[in-house]
């Protein structure tokens, strides 16, 4: 089983400019999920939504082509793909020739589906990854939009804890339930391996006992010195709120700023619903 320390993170890496699917480095989700109390049946659905801003290849005449790629990785896949390996994989398209953009899209879908399903105990077809290519004539259709909801950052709070502190979470269990959408731009964590900062905005939608907002914001700030991948942070936030505040419904969505031409935007929800639209925020 691959571990994060075995990946190319924090290491000098050769630049491969010819297509090479072997560059993708999958890491099992199971270990971190066990750490936060996720059992055999996770209490959430959702997906990791990726945007690749630096995708290029050559057409059959050697002329460079460019596109944005939007990817949807179901959270049910047994693996994530480590982001630096994904960047190296995308670079391997740079001097490779493809007849059409559809051929690039097909390769992305097949390779990522295989890597995300690699080592799974079940036998069958690999998990299906959604892939969409946006060609230059579509770039001006990509708007900026901030996350909807009441902004917790308006609160004048004191912060002194910078590693995850779920004991800061509390809810009004003796009062009438509410439905709220709360947001914050103060989410920061660090890469699990390199310790480099990851910056994000988070949206928490829930129905149930009203969550105490000051404590929730202090809790989100407490990730500031925490080392964990984006997907793992969002699942940790979900599980802490789920277990301590006991909402009837809960969804947690984070949009992280891009690094290496990639942004990763995990979404977890306790009930089936459509994924949020893939609309980037100003910081992305």
N, C-alpha and C positions, 0 to 999 in steps of 0.2 A: 504493500500500500504506500502510495506517495505521501510524503510529509512536506509541509511548507518549506522546511529548511533544505530540502533536496532540490527545490526549484531554483530558477535563475535569479530570484530576487536578491538584490544586494551584491551581485557578482558581475564581473566583466563578461559581456556576452558577445559572441561573434555575430556579425550582421549577415544573415542569410537572405539574399535577394532573389532566390529561386524557390518556387512553391515547395513547401515542406510541411505536411500535416503532422509529422512527428514532433514538431516544436510545441504543440499543445500539451499542457501539463495539468492533468486533472487531480483534484484533491477531494477525498471523501467528505461529505457533510456530516456523517454519523458521529464522529468524535466530539465535535463542538456541540452538536445537538444533545448528546448524552450529558455533557457538562452542564447544560442549562435546564435539564429535566424534561426534554422531549422524549416521549416513549415511542413505542413501535408505531403508534398512530398519532401523528402530529396534530395539534389542535388548530392548525392553520392551513390555508391554501395560499396560492400566489405565484409570483414569478420574480426573477431578476431581469430587469430591463436594461440592456446595454446600448450605448451609442458609440460607434467607432467613427471618429472624425477624420482619420488619416488612412484612407483606403485607396490604393492606386494599383493599376496593372497596365499591361501593354495590349493593344489590339494586335491583330495578325500582321499589320504593317509596321509595328513597332511604335505606334503613337501612344503616349500615356493617356490613360483614362482615370477619372477620379469619381468618387461617390462617397456618400455617408451610408453607413450600415446601421440599422436598428435591429436589435436582436431581443427575443423574448425567451428566457430560459425557465421552464417550469420548476418550481421549488421542489417538486417531487423527484427530480433527477437525483441519483445517488451522489453525484459529484458536482463541484464547481470547477471552473477553469481558472487557474491562477492568472492574474491580469497581465503580468509581464510576459508570460509565455504566449498569451493571446496577441500582445503587441508584436512579439517576434514573429509569430505566425502570420499576422497581417503584413508585416514587412516582406515576408517571403513571396508575396504576390507582386512586388514592385517591378521586377524585371521578367515576370512570367507572362506569356502570351495566352490570351483567351479570345475566342471568336466573338463572344457577346457578353454583356453584363449578366445575362441569365446563367451563363456557365460559371461565373464567379459566385453568384448567389447559390447555385446548386452545390458547389464545392464547400462553401461556408456551412451550409445546412448539414451536409453529410458528415464533414469532419467534426463539427462541434457536437452533433448528436452522438457520434461515436465516442468522443472523449468524455462527454457528460454521463454516458451510460457505462463506461469501461469498468469492468470488475463487478458489475451488478450480479446478484445471485440469480435473478430471474432470467429466463431464456426467452428470447424474442427480439423484435425489432428495437433498435435504439430509441431512446426518448426523442420526441420530435421537438426541434428548436425552431421557433419562428424567426425568419430572416427577411428583412425588407431593405432593398437598396434604393437610395434617393440620389438620382443623377443631377448634375448641375442645374438643369432647367427646372428642377423642383426645389432648389435651395431657398428661394424667396417665400416658399410656403411654410417655412419652419419658424413659427412665432416664439417669442419669449412669454412666459407666464409664471407668476409666482403661485405657490401652493395656497389654496383657499383655506380659510379658517381664522379663528381668533388667535392673534399672535401673543404667545406667552412672553415674548421678550420685552413687552411693555412693563413687566413687573419689576419693581426695584427690590431685588433680593440680595442676600449675602451668600456667597459661594465659598466653600472651604474644602470640598471633597472632590477629588479628580480621578477617582477610580470608581467603577459602577457601585452604586449604593442603593439597592432596591428598598432598604428600610425607609428611605425618604418618601416613598409612595404611600399615599393614604387616600381613602374615599369616604364619603358620607353615607355609610350603610344604613343609618336610621332615618334618612330623608327620602323623598320621592325621587325615583330615577330620572335621568336626563339623557338627552342626546346632544353631543357636542363634537365639533371639529376644532382641534387645537394645533397650532404650528409653532415651530421655532427654527431660527437660523443658527442657533448656537451649538449644534451638534458638531463635535470634533472627536475623532479617535485617531489612532496611529496604525500603520501597517503592522501586521502580526510579526513579520520577519525583520524589516528594515527599521521600523520605528518612525518612518516618515509620516507627516501629518496627512490626514484625510479630513476634508471639510464637507459638511452636509447641512441640508435643511430637512426637517422631518415634519410629517403630518400625522396626527393621531386622531382617528375617528372612533367614537364609541357610543354605546347606549348602555346605561346601567347606573350604579351609584356614582354620584358626581365626584370626579377626581380632584383632589386638592391641587390647585394650579401652581402655587409656589413650590410645593414639594416636587411636582412633576418637572418643573423647569430645573430645579436644583439637581434632580436625578439625571436629566438629559445632559446637563453640564458635567456631571460626574464621570462621563465617558472621556473627558478631555485627555487624560494620560493613559488611556486603556489601549492595549495592542490587540487588535482583532480585525479580520476582514469585514468589509461592508455588510455582506450577507449575514454574517454571524452577529454583528452588532444589532441589526434590525430584529433578528430572531430573539436575541437576548432582551431587547426592549419589549417586544411583544410578550414574551413569557413572564417577565417581571410584572408588567401591568396586568396580565391575565391572572396571575396567581395572587397578587396582593390586592388588586382593586376589584376583581371579580366582575368585570362587565358582562352583560348579556351578549353583546356584539363588540368586536374590536377589529380595527385595521390600522396597521402601521406602514407608512410609506416614506422612504428617504430618497432624496436626490442629492448625490454626491458630486462635487466638482470633478472635472476630468483630470486625469493624470496619464501622461504618455498617450494623449489623444483618445482616451477612453473615459467614459463615465459609466458608473454602475448604480442602478436605482432599484433597490429591493422593495417589494410590496408583499405584505403578509396580512391575511384577513381570516377571521374565524368563520366566515360564512361565504358561500359562493357569490361572486359579483364580478362585473367586468373589470378588467385592468384599467388603471388610470391612463389617460391619454399621454403619449410620449412627447410631452411639451417641456422643453428645457427652461430652467430658471436663468435669471440674469447672471448669476455667478458661474453657470456652467459654460 
